[in-house]
Amino acid sequence: MMSLVLSLALALSGQDSISPKPLTVEELEKEISSGLGNQAIKLEQCLSLAMENQPRIQAAMASLRAAQAARNGVYSLRGIARFSPDLKIRREQADHGVEVARAVLDQELEDTRYAVRRAYMTAIYAGIQADRLTRLLKALESARDGKGIVGLVIEEFAGIGTRLRMAKAKTRNNLAVAVVGRLKARFLLLEEMGGKTEIGFLPDPADSTIPKPDLRISLNEFESLMAENRGERRLAREGREIAALELEAQRRSLPFRLINNSFASFAGNNAPPVPTPERGGEYRPGAINLEMPSNFGGPKSDRVARAAALAERAALTETTTRNLTNLEARVTYLNFRETERRIQADKAAITEARLIFNRVTRQPMTFLDGLLLGQSVELMVEYEELRLKRALIAIEMMRETCGALEVPFIQPSPDEGITTIGD
């Protein structure tokens, strides 16, 4: 009986618990933004600023200039160096070294575009969820307005009051996650664009809905674009060529030399492992890395044998890179098609869920409305997650082809049951 009296007292007072008042979103944003002002911005502007200011891109450009300088150094050798039996091969390797650096730059450009698009769309998604949860919380908090003492007592005996308080607590928790998540996505977007020093404002996506990717490509076409253009595939190809040329250079080396320099002593190929291993929910093995010492020591026969083994290793690196990236491409493509089918299957249900949500949050709510509203919100959250997932997979496909695949994004049609911020 005492618990019922306490519950009723809480219900009448409108207080679920006594706790310190947390910072508002505006206060939290002000605290961590260090004076940055907000600015609404379109995705195209974000991408443009990132291309100009992202330090990773600038670092890759510097690596390309270094590779070009190394090539110029090999081509500029004069005097007795011109009679070196492997000079022609070193020049060919230097050409491949420049292509390696160019492949790294191209992939870095596309990786940055991917990161900007992902942060931008995630911020939109979090804003939609925060807006919906705010409306839901308002409806839950006004659910008992106008009820008399008798009605409240009946609801407490039926357990309705407890359920409403639990629903409000859960909604407040989810709302906190959404509003802070949106702020996190906006700061991530800022860093991908170049950081607060270069940009000078906190970007706020000007779009209010997640766009729909208009992807019209077959798996074979996607794999073909990826095989030709993806940075890791280009790195593996160039690495194989460099290693094969190294074998030829060691064969041409003078027999009486005990130490003979390799291409790595002139210029590095900078080939990282492709791709990195994953052992999470979906296992994905890692590739074999390319290996190139700065010199080869010992008798010529041993130097040649070592170069031959490393050339074989480089060829195997290309093979495993091809296999792994093909697997990644197929998984990505199938994930996109699966998400499309799930969205299509949920269309009818999400339209009805939105109608229930809009009706219940605009009028006094009954207990039955509360049950329907909870189910509707769950459907809408899951549906919006699917729409975000579809968009993110599409931009991942652009990244995997190093930008060779351009997926247009369009505004979804009304029959898709979309949600916008403020909807």
N, C-alpha and C positions, 0 to 999 in steps of 0.2 A: 504493500500500500504506500509505503514511504517513497519507493522509486516512482510510482505513478504520480504522487503529489509533486515530486521534484521535476519529473518530465513535464507535467502540466505547467509548473511555474516557469520553466525554461521556455515552453511554447508560448505562454502569455507574454513573457518579457521580451521575446524575440532574440534571446541570446543563447547560443549553443555552447559557448565556453568563454572564459575570460583569459585573454592572451595579449601580449604586447602587439601594438598595431604595426604590421610590416610596412616596409617602404612601398610606395606606389610605383608603378612601372615608370612613370615620369621621373620620380626621385631616383630610382635605381639607374635609369639611363643617364641622368645628369651626373650621378656619382662616378660612373665608370667611363664616361665619354670625354672627360677632361676638357670640357668647354666646346666640344664639336657641336655644330648646329645640324639639324635635320635638313635633308634635301631630297625631294621626290625625284626619281631618276628612272629612265627606261633601261631595259636590258642592253640595248645597242650602245648606249652611252657608257654603261659599266664595262662592256667588252672593250670599247675603244680606249678608255682610261687604263684598263689593265694592260693592254698591249704597249702602252707608252711607259708605264710606271712600275710594272712588276719586276722586282730585282732578280728573280729566277730567270726571267727572259733575258735581262741584261747580262747576267752571268753566262748564259748559254751563247749569247752573241760574242762575249769576250773570248770564250773557248773557241768559237769559230774563227775569230781574228787570229788567235794563237796558232790554230791549225794552218791557216793560210800563210802565216809568217814562217812556220816550219817548212811548209812546201816551198816557199820562196827561197828559204835557206838551202834546201837540197838542190833546187834548180840553179842557184847562183854559185855553186861550187866551181872554183877555178884552179888553175895550176895542175899539180900532179894528181889532185883528186879527180880530175876529169878522166883519168885512165883507170880508175877503179873498176874492176870487172862487174861489180854489182850496182853501179851508179844508175843505170837505166831502170833497174828494178826498184831502187830506193825512190826514184821519182814517181814511179807508178804507185808505190805504197803511199807516198805523200799525197797523191791525188785521192786515193781511197780514204786517207786520214781526214781530208777536208770533207768528204762526203759523210763520214761518221759524225763529225761535229755538226754538219748541216742537219743530219737526221735527228740528232739530240735537240737542236734548236727547234726544228719543226714540231717535234713531239712535245716540247716544253710549251710552245705556243698553244697547241691544242689542249694540253693538260690544264693550262690556265683558263682557257675558254670554258672547259668543262667545269672547273671549280667555281667560276663566276656564275655560270648558268645554274649550277646546283644550289649555291647559296641563295641566289635570287629567288628561285622557285620554292625553296624551303621556307624562306621568309614569308612568301605569299601564303603558303600552306598553313604555317603557324598562325598567321594573322586571321585566316578564315576560321580556324579552330577556336582561337581566342574570342573572336566575335560571336561565334555560335554559343560558346560556353558562357559568355557574359549574359546573353539573352536567356539561356537556360537557368542560370543562377537567379536572375531577376524574377523569372516565372516561379521558381521554387520558393523564393523568399516572400512572394506575394500570394502564395497558394492558400494561406489561411486568412487573408484579409476579408473582413465581413462576416466571419463565422462567430457565432455566439459561444458562450461558455459551455453550453450543453453540447454543441457540435464538436468543440475541441475535446471535451471529456470522452465523447463517443469515439473520436478518432484515436485518442490515446489508448482506450481499451482495445481497439481493433489493431493497434500497432502501426497505424498510419503515420502518426507523428514521428515515431522512431525512424521509420523508413524515409520520411522526408528529410529528417536531420542528417541521416547517413548519406542521402543523395546530395544534399547541399555540401557536406564535408568533402565528398568525392569530387564534386564539380569544382569546388574552390581549389582543390589540389591539382586537378587537371588544368584549370585555368592558369594557375601559377606556372605550370610546366610550359603551357602554350605561349604565354606572354614573355617569359624569360627565353624560351626557345626562339621566338622571333627576334628578340634582341641579340641573341648569340649569332643567329644567321646573318643579321645585318652587319655585325662586327666582323664576321668571317668574310662577308662580301667586301667590306672595306679593306681588309688585309689583302685579299686577292686582287683588288684593284690597285694596290701599291702602298697601302698604309696611310695612317692619318696625317703624317707629315707631308706627303705628296698630294693627297686628295683634299684634306682640309674640311671635310664634312662627313656626317654619318649618312650613308645612302639609305633611302627608304623606297622600296619598289613602287613605281607608279602604277603598276598593274594590280588588279584586285582579284584576278582569277587565274588558275593554273592553265596555261594554254595546252591545246591538244596537238601532239605530233602527227603530222600527215605523212606517215611512213609507207612508201610504196616501193618495196624492193624485196627480191627473193633472197633466200639464204645463199645461193650460189653467187649472186651479184654482190652481196655483202662480203662474203669470204674473199672474193676476187679483189675488191677494193682494199680490204684489210691487208691481204698478202702483198699487194704492190706498194702500199703507202705507209703502213704502220711503222713508227719509228723503230721499234724493237726488231721487226723483220729486216728493215734496212741495215740496222746495226749488225745483225747476224750475218747478212750477206757480205757486207763490207769486211767484217772480221774474217770470214772464210777466205776472201780474196787476199787480204793482207798476209794471213798465215801461209797460204799457198805460195805467194811470192817470196816469203821469207825462206821457205824450203829451197826455192830456186836460187836465192841469193847465197845461202850457205853452200850449195853445190858449186857455185861459181867462185867461192872464196879461195884465197891462196892456201895451199896445203901446209905451208910451214908456220902459219900463224896459230898460236895456242889459244888466243882469245879473239873472237870476231864480233863486232858490234851487230846488233839487230836493229830493226826499224824502230823499236821502242826507244832506242837511244837518240833517235832523231826527232820523233814525234810520237805521242801516245795515241791510242785508238779510242780510249775512254768508253769502252763498251761495258755497261753494267750487266748484272744478271737479268735475264729476261724470261718470263716475268718473275716477280718475287714469289716465294712459296706461301701458301695459305693452308692452315690446318684447323680451320674453324668449322662452321656448319657445313660448308661444302669444301671437301679436300681438293687442293690444287697443288701439284708438285712444282718445284722451282726448276729453272733451266740451268744448264751447265754454263759457267762463265768462261769467256775467252781468256786465254793465258798467253802472255808474251814477255819473256825476260828481256832485260836491257842488253845482254850479250850472251854469246854461246862460247863456252870454254872447252879445251881439250883438243885431241886430234880431229882432223876434218871429218873422219868417218863418224865419230861420236856426235859432232855438231850437226851433221846432216841427219843422223838418226833421231836426235832430239827434235830438230825442226820438223821432221816427217811426222813424229808422234803428235806434236802440237798442231800441225796442219790437219791431222785426222780428228783431233779434239775439236778444232774450230768447225770442221764439217759436221760433226755430231752436234755441236752447239746450234748450228743452223737448223738441223733436223728437229731437235727437241723444241727449239723456239717455234718452228713452224707448227709442230703438233700441238703445243700448248696454246698458242694463239688461235689456232683453228678450233680447239675445244672451247676456249673462252668465247669466241665469236658465236659458236653454235648455242652455247648456254645462254648468252645474252639475247640472241635472236628468239630462242624458244621462250625465254622469260617475258619478252615483249608480247609475243603472240598469246601466251597464257594470260597475261594481264589484260590484254584486249578482250579476250573471251569472258573473263570475270566481270569486267565493266559492262559488257553487253548483257550478261546474265542478270546483273543487279539493276538494270535501268528501271524496270517496272517498279521494283520494291523501293528504290531510292526516290522516285517521283512521289509515291504515296507517303514515304517517311517525311519528305519535305513539307507536304501538305499538312500532315499531322503536327509537325514542329511549328510551322507558321501559325496554325490555328490555336494550338495550346498556349503558345507564348504570347498571344495577343488578347487573351481573355482569362477570366478566373478559372483555375484548374481544379478539376475533381480528382478523386483518387484514381479512377479509371484512366483519366487523362495522364496522370503521373506515370502509370505503368506503360501506356502507349508511348509517352514522350521518351522514357528511358530507352525503350527498344529502338525508337526512331533515331535518337542521337547516336546510339551504337552503330546503326547501319550507315548513317551519314559520315561518321568518323572513318569507318572502314572504307567507305566508298571514296572519300577524299584522299585517303592514303593510297588507294589503287591508282587514282588519277595522278598523284605525285609520282608514284613508282613508274608509271608508264612514261611520264615526261623524263624522269631521270635515266631510264634505260635508253631512251632515244638519244639523249645527249652523250651517254656512254658509248653508243654505237658510232657517233660522230668522232669521239675520241679514239676509238679503236681503229678507225680508218685514217687517223691523223688529218681529219677535216675533209677528206675526199668525198665523204658522204655528207651532204647538206640536207638535213631534215627540216622542212618548213613547219613552223608552229602556227596554228590557227586558233581562233576563238571557237570553243565547242558549241554545238547547236543546243537550243533549249531543251530538246528531248533527251539530252544526256543527263539531265538532272544536276547541272552544275551549281556550285555555290560560289558567291563572291563575297568579299568583305563588305559588310553592311547589308547583305541580302536577308 
